[in-house]
Amino acid sequence: MGVNRLSSISQANTEQKVGEFWDAHDFTDFDDPTVPDVKFEIACAVPIELELFSALEKQARQHGVQVETLVNLWLQQRLSEQKS
């Protein structure tokens, strides 16, 4: 443990004290079941032709964004146009 660092839950400042704390406690004592432990994002992969992907990378660099951002933006725009 770093110099003068406290463990966030036990407030212990040594590995020995952290160990002693967890020997006497269970993590469920500090769990809030109303708060999600993790946030998941679902992503899916779509195969893209290599030449098309290279062109996308070039466009993304020119716009200063990641390829994923550019593709999502363009797809949103196209879908919005289709609804009109």
Number of C-alpha atoms within 10 A of each C-alpha: 12 8 7 9 11 15 14 8 11 14 12 18 16 16 13 10 14 17 13 13 15 12 9 7 12 10 8 8 7 9 11 9 8 6 7 8 9 6 6 6 6 5 6 6 5 6 7 10 8 9 9 10 13 13 12 18 18 13 15 17 13 9 11 11 12 13 19 12 12 18 14 11 12 12 12 12 11 11 11 10 9 8 6 5
